[in-house]
Amino acid sequence: MTDRTLTATRRAHPAGATVLAVTGELDHHTARELSHVVDEAPFSSGTPVIIDLTDLTYCDSTGLTVLVAAYNRAQQAGTPLVLVGLNADLTRVFRIVGLDQLFSFQPTMDEAVAALRA
C-alpha cells in the first residue's frame, strides 16, 4: 500500500480555457487519477487546455506518459495546450527527455492565459 496521493481536477477558467489542476505525486500508483481527468476533458479547437502543475511535487515516467497522452489529444483536436507552474526539477526532466520540444510552458496561470490570447 502507498501513501502517495494525487488530486486532479477540471474547471473552467473565466477566459474560456479548461484547466486541469494537478496536486501531489504523479507516478505509477496515481497516474490513473490524472488520466481519468484528461480522458473526460473536452478537447476541442475552440477551447484551450491549461494543465496546472504548480502543486505537483513529483512526476515519474508514468506521469510523463499521461501528460504526453494529453498533448496527443490536444494535437488531434487542434486544441492549444499549455503547462503551467513546473518547478525547476520537473522543467529539467522535460528538457532532458526532450519534452520541452512538444509542450508550451508558462510560469503562471495569468501568463498562460495571455499566451493563449496572443
Phi and psi restraints in degrees (range 20) as a CNS / XPLOR table:
assign (resid 1 and name C) (resid 2 and name N)
       (resid 2 and name CA) (resid 2 and name C) 1.0 -119.0 20.0 2
assign (resid 2 and name N) (resid 2 and name CA)
       (resid 2 and name C) (resid 3 and name N) 1.0 151.2 20.0 2
assign (resid 2 and name C) (resid 3 and name N)
       (resid 3 and name CA) (resid 3 and name C) 1.0 -102.7 20.0 2
assign (resid 3 and name N) (resid 3 and name CA)
       (resid 3 and name C) (resid 4 and name N) 1.0 8.2 20.0 2
assign (resid 3 and name C) (resid 4 and name N)
       (resid 4 and name CA) (resid 4 and name C) 1.0 -69.5 20.0 2
assign (resid 4 and name N) (resid 4 and name CA)
       (resid 4 and name C) (resid 5 and name N) 1.0 137.6 20.0 2
assign (resid 4 and name C) (resid 5 and name N)
       (resid 5 and name CA) (resid 5 and name C) 1.0 -130.7 20.0 2
assign (resid 5 and name N) (resid 5 and name CA)
       (resid 5 and name C) (resid 6 and name N) 1.0 151.1 20.0 2
assign (resid 5 and name C) (resid 6 and name N)
       (resid 6 and name CA) (resid 6 and name C) 1.0 -144.3 20.0 2
assign (resid 6 and name N) (resid 6 and name CA)
       (resid 6 and name C) (resid 7 and name N) 1.0 137.1 20.0 2
assign (resid 6 and name C) (resid 7 and name N)
       (resid 7 and name CA) (resid 7 and name C) 1.0 -120.5 20.0 2
assign (resid 7 and name N) (resid 7 and name CA)
       (resid 7 and name C) (resid 8 and name N) 1.0 129.2 20.0 2
assign (resid 7 and name C) (resid 8 and name N)
       (resid 8 and name CA) (resid 8 and name C) 1.0 -128.7 20.0 2
assign (resid 8 and name N) (resid 8 and name CA)
       (resid 8 and name C) (resid 9 and name N) 1.0 124.4 20.0 2
assign (resid 8 and name C) (resid 9 and name N)
       (resid 9 and name CA) (resid 9 and name C) 1.0 -129.2 20.0 2
assign (resid 9 and name N) (resid 9 and name CA)
       (resid 9 and name C) (resid 10 and name N) 1.0 159.9 20.0 2
assign (resid 9 and name C) (resid 10 and name N)
       (resid 10 and name CA) (resid 10 and name C) 1.0 -123.0 20.0 2
assign (resid 10 and name N) (resid 10 and name CA)
       (resid 10 and name C) (resid 11 and name N) 1.0 137.6 20.0 2
assign (resid 10 and name C) (resid 11 and name N)
       (resid 11 and name CA) (resid 11 and name C) 1.0 -149.4 20.0 2
assign (resid 11 and name N) (resid 11 and name CA)
       (resid 11 and name C) (resid 12 and name N) 1.0 161.7 20.0 2
assign (resid 11 and name C) (resid 12 and name N)
       (resid 12 and name CA) (resid 12 and name C) 1.0 -92.0 20.0 2
assign (resid 12 and name N) (resid 12 and name CA)
       (resid 12 and name C) (resid 13 and name N) 1.0 133.5 20.0 2
assign (resid 12 and name C) (resid 13 and name N)
       (resid 13 and name CA) (resid 13 and name C) 1.0 -86.8 20.0 2
assign (resid 13 and name N) (resid 13 and name CA)
       (resid 13 and name C) (resid 14 and name N) 1.0 144.6 20.0 2
assign (resid 13 and name C) (resid 14 and name N)
       (resid 14 and name CA) (resid 14 and name C) 1.0 -55.9 20.0 2
assign (resid 14 and name N) (resid 14 and name CA)
       (resid 14 and name C) (resid 15 and name N) 1.0 -24.3 20.0 2
assign (resid 14 and name C) (resid 15 and name N)
       (resid 15 and name CA) (resid 15 and name C) 1.0 -79.9 20.0 2
assign (resid 15 and name N) (resid 15 and name CA)
       (resid 15 and name C) (resid 16 and name N) 1.0 -2.7 20.0 2
assign (resid 15 and name C) (resid 16 and name N)
       (resid 16 and name CA) (resid 16 and name C) 1.0 103.5 20.0 2
assign (resid 16 and name N) (resid 16 and name CA)
       (resid 16 and name C) (resid 17 and name N) 1.0 -3.3 20.0 2
assign (resid 16 and name C) (resid 17 and name N)
       (resid 17 and name CA) (resid 17 and name C) 1.0 -85.3 20.0 2
assign (resid 17 and name N) (resid 17 and name CA)
       (resid 17 and name C) (resid 18 and name N) 1.0 156.5 20.0 2
assign (resid 17 and name C) (resid 18 and name N)
       (resid 18 and name CA) (resid 18 and name C) 1.0 -92.6 20.0 2
assign (resid 18 and name N) (resid 18 and name CA)
       (resid 18 and name C) (resid 19 and name N) 1.0 128.5 20.0 2
assign (resid 18 and name C) (resid 19 and name N)
       (resid 19 and name CA) (resid 19 and name C) 1.0 -109.6 20.0 2
assign (resid 19 and name N) (resid 19 and name CA)
       (resid 19 and name C) (resid 20 and name N) 1.0 125.5 20.0 2
assign (resid 19 and name C) (resid 20 and name N)
       (resid 20 and name CA) (resid 20 and name C) 1.0 -107.2 20.0 2
assign (resid 20 and name N) (resid 20 and name CA)
       (resid 20 and name C) (resid 21 and name N) 1.0 111.7 20.0 2
assign (resid 20 and name C) (resid 21 and name N)
       (resid 21 and name CA) (resid 21 and name C) 1.0 -100.9 20.0 2
assign (resid 21 and name N) (resid 21 and name CA)
       (resid 21 and name C) (resid 22 and name N) 1.0 132.1 20.0 2
assign (resid 21 and name C) (resid 22 and name N)
       (resid 22 and name CA) (resid 22 and name C) 1.0 -120.9 20.0 2
assign (resid 22 and name N) (resid 22 and name CA)
       (resid 22 and name C) (resid 23 and name N) 1.0 127.7 20.0 2
assign (resid 22 and name C) (resid 23 and name N)
       (resid 23 and name CA) (resid 23 and name C) 1.0 -130.4 20.0 2
assign (resid 23 and name N) (resid 23 and name CA)
       (resid 23 and name C) (resid 24 and name N) 1.0 131.5 20.0 2
assign (resid 23 and name C) (resid 24 and name N)
       (resid 24 and name CA) (resid 24 and name C) 1.0 109.0 20.0 2
assign (resid 24 and name N) (resid 24 and name CA)
       (resid 24 and name C) (resid 25 and name N) 1.0 -148.1 20.0 2
assign (resid 24 and name C) (resid 25 and name N)
       (resid 25 and name CA) (resid 25 and name C) 1.0 -106.3 20.0 2
assign (resid 25 and name N) (resid 25 and name CA)
       (resid 25 and name C) (resid 26 and name N) 1.0 123.6 20.0 2
assign (resid 25 and name C) (resid 26 and name N)
       (resid 26 and name CA) (resid 26 and name C) 1.0 -103.6 20.0 2
assign (resid 26 and name N) (resid 26 and name CA)
       (resid 26 and name C) (resid 27 and name N) 1.0 105.4 20.0 2
assign (resid 26 and name C) (resid 27 and name N)
       (resid 27 and name CA) (resid 27 and name C) 1.0 -148.5 20.0 2
assign (resid 27 and name N) (resid 27 and name CA)
       (resid 27 and name C) (resid 28 and name N) 1.0 -170.2 20.0 2
assign (resid 27 and name C) (resid 28 and name N)
       (resid 28 and name CA) (resid 28 and name C) 1.0 -53.4 20.0 2
assign (resid 28 and name N) (resid 28 and name CA)
       (resid 28 and name C) (resid 29 and name N) 1.0 -35.7 20.0 2
assign (resid 28 and name C) (resid 29 and name N)
       (resid 29 and name CA) (resid 29 and name C) 1.0 -80.5 20.0 2
assign (resid 29 and name N) (resid 29 and name CA)
       (resid 29 and name C) (resid 30 and name N) 1.0 -23.4 20.0 2
assign (resid 29 and name C) (resid 30 and name N)
       (resid 30 and name CA) (resid 30 and name C) 1.0 -117.7 20.0 2
assign (resid 30 and name N) (resid 30 and name CA)
       (resid 30 and name C) (resid 31 and name N) 1.0 -6.7 20.0 2
assign (resid 30 and name C) (resid 31 and name N)
       (resid 31 and name CA) (resid 31 and name C) 1.0 -60.0 20.0 2
assign (resid 31 and name N) (resid 31 and name CA)
       (resid 31 and name C) (resid 32 and name N) 1.0 -29.5 20.0 2
assign (resid 31 and name C) (resid 32 and name N)
       (resid 32 and name CA) (resid 32 and name C) 1.0 -58.2 20.0 2
assign (resid 32 and name N) (resid 32 and name CA)
       (resid 32 and name C) (resid 33 and name N) 1.0 -35.0 20.0 2
assign (resid 32 and name C) (resid 33 and name N)
       (resid 33 and name CA) (resid 33 and name C) 1.0 -59.3 20.0 2
assign (resid 33 and name N) (resid 33 and name CA)
       (resid 33 and name C) (resid 34 and name N) 1.0 -50.7 20.0 2
assign (resid 33 and name C) (resid 34 and name N)
       (resid 34 and name CA) (resid 34 and name C) 1.0 -69.2 20.0 2
assign (resid 34 and name N) (resid 34 and name CA)
       (resid 34 and name C) (resid 35 and name N) 1.0 -39.5 20.0 2
assign (resid 34 and name C) (resid 35 and name N)
       (resid 35 and name CA) (resid 35 and name C) 1.0 -57.2 20.0 2
assign (resid 35 and name N) (resid 35 and name CA)
       (resid 35 and name C) (resid 36 and name N) 1.0 -41.7 20.0 2
assign (resid 35 and name C) (resid 36 and name N)
       (resid 36 and name CA) (resid 36 and name C) 1.0 -63.0 20.0 2
assign (resid 36 and name N) (resid 36 and name CA)
       (resid 36 and name C) (resid 37 and name N) 1.0 -44.6 20.0 2
assign (resid 36 and name C) (resid 37 and name N)
       (resid 37 and name CA) (resid 37 and name C) 1.0 -65.0 20.0 2
assign (resid 37 and name N) (resid 37 and name CA)
       (resid 37 and name C) (resid 38 and name N) 1.0 -40.3 20.0 2
assign (resid 37 and name C) (resid 38 and name N)
       (resid 38 and name CA) (resid 38 and name C) 1.0 -63.2 20.0 2
assign (resid 38 and name N) (resid 38 and name CA)
       (resid 38 and name C) (resid 39 and name N) 1.0 -43.9 20.0 2
assign (resid 38 and name C) (resid 39 and name N)
       (resid 39 and name CA) (resid 39 and name C) 1.0 -61.7 20.0 2
assign (resid 39 and name N) (resid 39 and name CA)
       (resid 39 and name C) (resid 40 and name N) 1.0 -34.0 20.0 2
assign (resid 39 and name C) (resid 40 and name N)
       (resid 40 and name CA) (resid 40 and name C) 1.0 -86.7 20.0 2
assign (resid 40 and name N) (resid 40 and name CA)
       (resid 40 and name C) (resid 41 and name N) 1.0 -12.9 20.0 2
assign (resid 40 and name C) (resid 41 and name N)
       (resid 41 and name CA) (resid 41 and name C) 1.0 -71.7 20.0 2
assign (resid 41 and name N) (resid 41 and name CA)
       (resid 41 and name C) (resid 42 and name N) 1.0 142.1 20.0 2
assign (resid 41 and name C) (resid 42 and name N)
       (resid 42 and name CA) (resid 42 and name C) 1.0 -81.7 20.0 2
assign (resid 42 and name N) (resid 42 and name CA)
       (resid 42 and name C) (resid 43 and name N) 1.0 102.3 20.0 2
assign (resid 42 and name C) (resid 43 and name N)
       (resid 43 and name CA) (resid 43 and name C) 1.0 -93.1 20.0 2
assign (resid 43 and name N) (resid 43 and name CA)
       (resid 43 and name C) (resid 44 and name N) 1.0 110.3 20.0 2
assign (resid 43 and name C) (resid 44 and name N)
       (resid 44 and name CA) (resid 44 and name C) 1.0 -143.7 20.0 2
assign (resid 44 and name N) (resid 44 and name CA)
       (resid 44 and name C) (resid 45 and name N) 1.0 158.3 20.0 2
assign (resid 44 and name C) (resid 45 and name N)
       (resid 45 and name CA) (resid 45 and name C) 1.0 -63.1 20.0 2
assign (resid 45 and name N) (resid 45 and name CA)
       (resid 45 and name C) (resid 46 and name N) 1.0 -22.8 20.0 2
assign (resid 45 and name C) (resid 46 and name N)
       (resid 46 and name CA) (resid 46 and name C) 1.0 -90.7 20.0 2
assign (resid 46 and name N) (resid 46 and name CA)
       (resid 46 and name C) (resid 47 and name N) 1.0 -7.8 20.0 2
assign (resid 46 and name C) (resid 47 and name N)
       (resid 47 and name CA) (resid 47 and name C) 1.0 -125.3 20.0 2
assign (resid 47 and name N) (resid 47 and name CA)
       (resid 47 and name C) (resid 48 and name N) 1.0 106.1 20.0 2
assign (resid 47 and name C) (resid 48 and name N)
       (resid 48 and name CA) (resid 48 and name C) 1.0 -66.6 20.0 2
assign (resid 48 and name N) (resid 48 and name CA)
       (resid 48 and name C) (resid 49 and name N) 1.0 156.1 20.0 2
assign (resid 48 and name C) (resid 49 and name N)
       (resid 49 and name CA) (resid 49 and name C) 1.0 -119.4 20.0 2
assign (resid 49 and name N) (resid 49 and name CA)
       (resid 49 and name C) (resid 50 and name N) 1.0 130.9 20.0 2
assign (resid 49 and name C) (resid 50 and name N)
       (resid 50 and name CA) (resid 50 and name C) 1.0 -116.5 20.0 2
assign (resid 50 and name N) (resid 50 and name CA)
       (resid 50 and name C) (resid 51 and name N) 1.0 124.0 20.0 2
assign (resid 50 and name C) (resid 51 and name N)
       (resid 51 and name CA) (resid 51 and name C) 1.0 -102.0 20.0 2
assign (resid 51 and name N) (resid 51 and name CA)
       (resid 51 and name C) (resid 52 and name N) 1.0 113.3 20.0 2
assign (resid 51 and name C) (resid 52 and name N)
       (resid 52 and name CA) (resid 52 and name C) 1.0 -91.7 20.0 2
assign (resid 52 and name N) (resid 52 and name CA)
       (resid 52 and name C) (resid 53 and name N) 1.0 109.1 20.0 2
assign (resid 52 and name C) (resid 53 and name N)
       (resid 53 and name CA) (resid 53 and name C) 1.0 -106.2 20.0 2
assign (resid 53 and name N) (resid 53 and name CA)
       (resid 53 and name C) (resid 54 and name N) 1.0 17.5 20.0 2
assign (resid 53 and name C) (resid 54 and name N)
       (resid 54 and name CA) (resid 54 and name C) 1.0 -54.3 20.0 2
assign (resid 54 and name N) (resid 54 and name CA)
       (resid 54 and name C) (resid 55 and name N) 1.0 -40.1 20.0 2
assign (resid 54 and name C) (resid 55 and name N)
       (resid 55 and name CA) (resid 55 and name C) 1.0 -102.2 20.0 2
assign (resid 55 and name N) (resid 55 and name CA)
       (resid 55 and name C) (resid 56 and name N) 1.0 16.9 20.0 2
assign (resid 55 and name C) (resid 56 and name N)
       (resid 56 and name CA) (resid 56 and name C) 1.0 -79.8 20.0 2
assign (resid 56 and name N) (resid 56 and name CA)
       (resid 56 and name C) (resid 57 and name N) 1.0 125.2 20.0 2
assign (resid 56 and name C) (resid 57 and name N)
       (resid 57 and name CA) (resid 57 and name C) 1.0 -100.9 20.0 2
assign (resid 57 and name N) (resid 57 and name CA)
       (resid 57 and name C) (resid 58 and name N) 1.0 -17.4 20.0 2
assign (resid 57 and name C) (resid 58 and name N)
       (resid 58 and name CA) (resid 58 and name C) 1.0 -159.8 20.0 2
assign (resid 58 and name N) (resid 58 and name CA)
       (resid 58 and name C) (resid 59 and name N) 1.0 145.6 20.0 2
assign (resid 58 and name C) (resid 59 and name N)
       (resid 59 and name CA) (resid 59 and name C) 1.0 -148.9 20.0 2
assign (resid 59 and name N) (resid 59 and name CA)
       (resid 59 and name C) (resid 60 and name N) 1.0 124.7 20.0 2
assign (resid 59 and name C) (resid 60 and name N)
       (resid 60 and name CA) (resid 60 and name C) 1.0 -103.4 20.0 2
assign (resid 60 and name N) (resid 60 and name CA)
       (resid 60 and name C) (resid 61 and name N) 1.0 -171.7 20.0 2
assign (resid 60 and name C) (resid 61 and name N)
       (resid 61 and name CA) (resid 61 and name C) 1.0 -63.4 20.0 2
assign (resid 61 and name N) (resid 61 and name CA)
       (resid 61 and name C) (resid 62 and name N) 1.0 -30.8 20.0 2
assign (resid 61 and name C) (resid 62 and name N)
       (resid 62 and name CA) (resid 62 and name C) 1.0 -65.5 20.0 2
assign (resid 62 and name N) (resid 62 and name CA)
       (resid 62 and name C) (resid 63 and name N) 1.0 -41.3 20.0 2
assign (resid 62 and name C) (resid 63 and name N)
       (resid 63 and name CA) (resid 63 and name C) 1.0 -64.0 20.0 2
assign (resid 63 and name N) (resid 63 and name CA)
       (resid 63 and name C) (resid 64 and name N) 1.0 -41.7 20.0 2
assign (resid 63 and name C) (resid 64 and name N)
       (resid 64 and name CA) (resid 64 and name C) 1.0 -60.4 20.0 2
assign (resid 64 and name N) (resid 64 and name CA)
       (resid 64 and name C) (resid 65 and name N) 1.0 -37.6 20.0 2
assign (resid 64 and name C) (resid 65 and name N)
       (resid 65 and name CA) (resid 65 and name C) 1.0 -62.5 20.0 2
assign (resid 65 and name N) (resid 65 and name CA)
       (resid 65 and name C) (resid 66 and name N) 1.0 -40.2 20.0 2
assign (resid 65 and name C) (resid 66 and name N)
       (resid 66 and name CA) (resid 66 and name C) 1.0 -65.1 20.0 2
assign (resid 66 and name N) (resid 66 and name CA)
       (resid 66 and name C) (resid 67 and name N) 1.0 -41.2 20.0 2
assign (resid 66 and name C) (resid 67 and name N)
       (resid 67 and name CA) (resid 67 and name C) 1.0 -66.0 20.0 2
assign (resid 67 and name N) (resid 67 and name CA)
       (resid 67 and name C) (resid 68 and name N) 1.0 -37.9 20.0 2
assign (resid 67 and name C) (resid 68 and name N)
       (resid 68 and name CA) (resid 68 and name C) 1.0 -65.9 20.0 2
assign (resid 68 and name N) (resid 68 and name CA)
       (resid 68 and name C) (resid 69 and name N) 1.0 -37.4 20.0 2
assign (resid 68 and name C) (resid 69 and name N)
       (resid 69 and name CA) (resid 69 and name C) 1.0 -61.4 20.0 2
assign (resid 69 and name N) (resid 69 and name CA)
       (resid 69 and name C) (resid 70 and name N) 1.0 -39.8 20.0 2
assign (resid 69 and name C) (resid 70 and name N)
       (resid 70 and name CA) (resid 70 and name C) 1.0 -63.9 20.0 2
assign (resid 70 and name N) (resid 70 and name CA)
       (resid 70 and name C) (resid 71 and name N) 1.0 -41.8 20.0 2
assign (resid 70 and name C) (resid 71 and name N)
       (resid 71 and name CA) (resid 71 and name C) 1.0 -59.3 20.0 2
assign (resid 71 and name N) (resid 71 and name CA)
       (resid 71 and name C) (resid 72 and name N) 1.0 -45.7 20.0 2
assign (resid 71 and name C) (resid 72 and name N)
       (resid 72 and name CA) (resid 72 and name C) 1.0 -62.3 20.0 2
assign (resid 72 and name N) (resid 72 and name CA)
       (resid 72 and name C) (resid 73 and name N) 1.0 -42.3 20.0 2
assign (resid 72 and name C) (resid 73 and name N)
       (resid 73 and name CA) (resid 73 and name C) 1.0 -61.1 20.0 2
assign (resid 73 and name N) (resid 73 and name CA)
       (resid 73 and name C) (resid 74 and name N) 1.0 -43.3 20.0 2
assign (resid 73 and name C) (resid 74 and name N)
       (resid 74 and name CA) (resid 74 and name C) 1.0 -62.4 20.0 2
assign (resid 74 and name N) (resid 74 and name CA)
       (resid 74 and name C) (resid 75 and name N) 1.0 -43.1 20.0 2
assign (resid 74 and name C) (resid 75 and name N)
       (resid 75 and name CA) (resid 75 and name C) 1.0 -62.0 20.0 2
assign (resid 75 and name N) (resid 75 and name CA)
       (resid 75 and name C) (resid 76 and name N) 1.0 -44.9 20.0 2
assign (resid 75 and name C) (resid 76 and name N)
       (resid 76 and name CA) (resid 76 and name C) 1.0 -62.9 20.0 2
assign (resid 76 and name N) (resid 76 and name CA)
       (resid 76 and name C) (resid 77 and name N) 1.0 -34.3 20.0 2
assign (resid 76 and name C) (resid 77 and name N)
       (resid 77 and name CA) (resid 77 and name C) 1.0 -90.8 20.0 2
assign (resid 77 and name N) (resid 77 and name CA)
       (resid 77 and name C) (resid 78 and name N) 1.0 -7.5 20.0 2
assign (resid 77 and name C) (resid 78 and name N)
       (resid 78 and name CA) (resid 78 and name C) 1.0 71.6 20.0 2
assign (resid 78 and name N) (resid 78 and name CA)
       (resid 78 and name C) (resid 79 and name N) 1.0 30.9 20.0 2
assign (resid 78 and name C) (resid 79 and name N)
       (resid 79 and name CA) (resid 79 and name C) 1.0 -97.5 20.0 2
assign (resid 79 and name N) (resid 79 and name CA)
       (resid 79 and name C) (resid 80 and name N) 1.0 127.1 20.0 2
assign (resid 79 and name C) (resid 80 and name N)
       (resid 80 and name CA) (resid 80 and name C) 1.0 -63.7 20.0 2
assign (resid 80 and name N) (resid 80 and name CA)
       (resid 80 and name C) (resid 81 and name N) 1.0 138.4 20.0 2
assign (resid 80 and name C) (resid 81 and name N)
       (resid 81 and name CA) (resid 81 and name C) 1.0 -132.6 20.0 2
assign (resid 81 and name N) (resid 81 and name CA)
       (resid 81 and name C) (resid 82 and name N) 1.0 130.4 20.0 2
assign (resid 81 and name C) (resid 82 and name N)
       (resid 82 and name CA) (resid 82 and name C) 1.0 -130.5 20.0 2
assign (resid 82 and name N) (resid 82 and name CA)
       (resid 82 and name C) (resid 83 and name N) 1.0 137.6 20.0 2
assign (resid 82 and name C) (resid 83 and name N)
       (resid 83 and name CA) (resid 83 and name C) 1.0 -99.1 20.0 2
assign (resid 83 and name N) (resid 83 and name CA)
       (resid 83 and name C) (resid 84 and name N) 1.0 135.3 20.0 2
assign (resid 83 and name C) (resid 84 and name N)
       (resid 84 and name CA) (resid 84 and name C) 1.0 -120.8 20.0 2
assign (resid 84 and name N) (resid 84 and name CA)
       (resid 84 and name C) (resid 85 and name N) 1.0 141.4 20.0 2
assign (resid 84 and name C) (resid 85 and name N)
       (resid 85 and name CA) (resid 85 and name C) 1.0 75.7 20.0 2
assign (resid 85 and name N) (resid 85 and name CA)
       (resid 85 and name C) (resid 86 and name N) 1.0 26.6 20.0 2
assign (resid 85 and name C) (resid 86 and name N)
       (resid 86 and name CA) (resid 86 and name C) 1.0 -65.4 20.0 2
assign (resid 86 and name N) (resid 86 and name CA)
       (resid 86 and name C) (resid 87 and name N) 1.0 133.9 20.0 2
assign (resid 86 and name C) (resid 87 and name N)
       (resid 87 and name CA) (resid 87 and name C) 1.0 -76.1 20.0 2
assign (resid 87 and name N) (resid 87 and name CA)
       (resid 87 and name C) (resid 88 and name N) 1.0 171.7 20.0 2
assign (resid 87 and name C) (resid 88 and name N)
       (resid 88 and name CA) (resid 88 and name C) 1.0 -60.8 20.0 2
assign (resid 88 and name N) (resid 88 and name CA)
       (resid 88 and name C) (resid 89 and name N) 1.0 -39.7 20.0 2
assign (resid 88 and name C) (resid 89 and name N)
       (resid 89 and name CA) (resid 89 and name C) 1.0 -65.1 20.0 2
assign (resid 89 and name N) (resid 89 and name CA)
       (resid 89 and name C) (resid 90 and name N) 1.0 -44.6 20.0 2
assign (resid 89 and name C) (resid 90 and name N)
       (resid 90 and name CA) (resid 90 and name C) 1.0 -68.4 20.0 2
assign (resid 90 and name N) (resid 90 and name CA)
       (resid 90 and name C) (resid 91 and name N) 1.0 -38.3 20.0 2
assign (resid 90 and name C) (resid 91 and name N)
       (resid 91 and name CA) (resid 91 and name C) 1.0 -59.3 20.0 2
assign (resid 91 and name N) (resid 91 and name CA)
       (resid 91 and name C) (resid 92 and name N) 1.0 -42.1 20.0 2
assign (resid 91 and name C) (resid 92 and name N)
       (resid 92 and name CA) (resid 92 and name C) 1.0 -62.1 20.0 2
assign (resid 92 and name N) (resid 92 and name CA)
       (resid 92 and name C) (resid 93 and name N) 1.0 -44.1 20.0 2
assign (resid 92 and name C) (resid 93 and name N)
       (resid 93 and name CA) (resid 93 and name C) 1.0 -60.5 20.0 2
assign (resid 93 and name N) (resid 93 and name CA)
       (resid 93 and name C) (resid 94 and name N) 1.0 -46.2 20.0 2
assign (resid 93 and name C) (resid 94 and name N)
       (resid 94 and name CA) (resid 94 and name C) 1.0 -58.3 20.0 2
assign (resid 94 and name N) (resid 94 and name CA)
       (resid 94 and name C) (resid 95 and name N) 1.0 -40.7 20.0 2
assign (resid 94 and name C) (resid 95 and name N)
       (resid 95 and name CA) (resid 95 and name C) 1.0 -68.4 20.0 2
assign (resid 95 and name N) (resid 95 and name CA)
       (resid 95 and name C) (resid 96 and name N) 1.0 -42.4 20.0 2
assign (resid 95 and name C) (resid 96 and name N)
       (resid 96 and name CA) (resid 96 and name C) 1.0 -60.9 20.0 2
assign (resid 96 and name N) (resid 96 and name CA)
       (resid 96 and name C) (resid 97 and name N) 1.0 -42.9 20.0 2
assign (resid 96 and name C) (resid 97 and name N)
       (resid 97 and name CA) (resid 97 and name C) 1.0 -91.0 20.0 2
assign (resid 97 and name N) (resid 97 and name CA)
       (resid 97 and name C) (resid 98 and name N) 1.0 2.6 20.0 2
assign (resid 97 and name C) (resid 98 and name N)
       (resid 98 and name CA) (resid 98 and name C) 1.0 84.3 20.0 2
assign (resid 98 and name N) (resid 98 and name CA)
       (resid 98 and name C) (resid 99 and name N) 1.0 7.2 20.0 2
assign (resid 98 and name C) (resid 99 and name N)
       (resid 99 and name CA) (resid 99 and name C) 1.0 -73.9 20.0 2
assign (resid 99 and name N) (resid 99 and name CA)
       (resid 99 and name C) (resid 100 and name N) 1.0 -13.2 20.0 2
assign (resid 99 and name C) (resid 100 and name N)
       (resid 100 and name CA) (resid 100 and name C) 1.0 -67.5 20.0 2
assign (resid 100 and name N) (resid 100 and name CA)
       (resid 100 and name C) (resid 101 and name N) 1.0 -14.9 20.0 2
assign (resid 100 and name C) (resid 101 and name N)
       (resid 101 and name CA) (resid 101 and name C) 1.0 -81.1 20.0 2
assign (resid 101 and name N) (resid 101 and name CA)
       (resid 101 and name C) (resid 102 and name N) 1.0 -19.7 20.0 2
assign (resid 101 and name C) (resid 102 and name N)
       (resid 102 and name CA) (resid 102 and name C) 1.0 -94.2 20.0 2
assign (resid 102 and name N) (resid 102 and name CA)
       (resid 102 and name C) (resid 103 and name N) 1.0 -49.0 20.0 2
assign (resid 102 and name C) (resid 103 and name N)
       (resid 103 and name CA) (resid 103 and name C) 1.0 -90.8 20.0 2
assign (resid 103 and name N) (resid 103 and name CA)
       (resid 103 and name C) (resid 104 and name N) 1.0 152.3 20.0 2
assign (resid 103 and name C) (resid 104 and name N)
       (resid 104 and name CA) (resid 104 and name C) 1.0 -98.1 20.0 2
assign (resid 104 and name N) (resid 104 and name CA)
       (resid 104 and name C) (resid 105 and name N) 1.0 131.5 20.0 2
assign (resid 104 and name C) (resid 105 and name N)
       (resid 105 and name CA) (resid 105 and name C) 1.0 -115.4 20.0 2
assign (resid 105 and name N) (resid 105 and name CA)
       (resid 105 and name C) (resid 106 and name N) 1.0 142.6 20.0 2
assign (resid 105 and name C) (resid 106 and name N)
       (resid 106 and name CA) (resid 106 and name C) 1.0 -137.4 20.0 2
assign (resid 106 and name N) (resid 106 and name CA)
       (resid 106 and name C) (resid 107 and name N) 1.0 143.9 20.0 2
assign (resid 106 and name C) (resid 107 and name N)
       (resid 107 and name CA) (resid 107 and name C) 1.0 -71.8 20.0 2
assign (resid 107 and name N) (resid 107 and name CA)
       (resid 107 and name C) (resid 108 and name N) 1.0 -31.2 20.0 2
assign (resid 107 and name C) (resid 108 and name N)
       (resid 108 and name CA) (resid 108 and name C) 1.0 -133.2 20.0 2
assign (resid 108 and name N) (resid 108 and name CA)
       (resid 108 and name C) (resid 109 and name N) 1.0 163.5 20.0 2
assign (resid 108 and name C) (resid 109 and name N)
       (resid 109 and name CA) (resid 109 and name C) 1.0 -62.1 20.0 2
assign (resid 109 and name N) (resid 109 and name CA)
       (resid 109 and name C) (resid 110 and name N) 1.0 -43.4 20.0 2
assign (resid 109 and name C) (resid 110 and name N)
       (resid 110 and name CA) (resid 110 and name C) 1.0 -59.4 20.0 2
assign (resid 110 and name N) (resid 110 and name CA)
       (resid 110 and name C) (resid 111 and name N) 1.0 -41.7 20.0 2
assign (resid 110 and name C) (resid 111 and name N)
       (resid 111 and name CA) (resid 111 and name C) 1.0 -69.5 20.0 2
assign (resid 111 and name N) (resid 111 and name CA)
       (resid 111 and name C) (resid 112 and name N) 1.0 -33.2 20.0 2
assign (resid 111 and name C) (resid 112 and name N)
       (resid 112 and name CA) (resid 112 and name C) 1.0 -65.5 20.0 2
assign (resid 112 and name N) (resid 112 and name CA)
       (resid 112 and name C) (resid 113 and name N) 1.0 -45.7 20.0 2
assign (resid 112 and name C) (resid 113 and name N)
       (resid 113 and name CA) (resid 113 and name C) 1.0 -62.5 20.0 2
assign (resid 113 and name N) (resid 113 and name CA)
       (resid 113 and name C) (resid 114 and name N) 1.0 -43.1 20.0 2
assign (resid 113 and name C) (resid 114 and name N)
       (resid 114 and name CA) (resid 114 and name C) 1.0 -62.2 20.0 2
assign (resid 114 and name N) (resid 114 and name CA)
       (resid 114 and name C) (resid 115 and name N) 1.0 -41.2 20.0 2
assign (resid 114 and name C) (resid 115 and name N)
       (resid 115 and name CA) (resid 115 and name C) 1.0 -64.7 20.0 2
assign (resid 115 and name N) (resid 115 and name CA)
       (resid 115 and name C) (resid 116 and name N) 1.0 -37.4 20.0 2
assign (resid 115 and name C) (resid 116 and name N)
       (resid 116 and name CA) (resid 116 and name C) 1.0 -70.3 20.0 2
assign (resid 116 and name N) (resid 116 and name CA)
       (resid 116 and name C) (resid 117 and name N) 1.0 -28.2 20.0 2
assign (resid 116 and name C) (resid 117 and name N)
       (resid 117 and name CA) (resid 117 and name C) 1.0 -79.8 20.0 2
assign (resid 117 and name N) (resid 117 and name CA)
       (resid 117 and name C) (resid 118 and name N) 1.0 -21.1 20.0 2
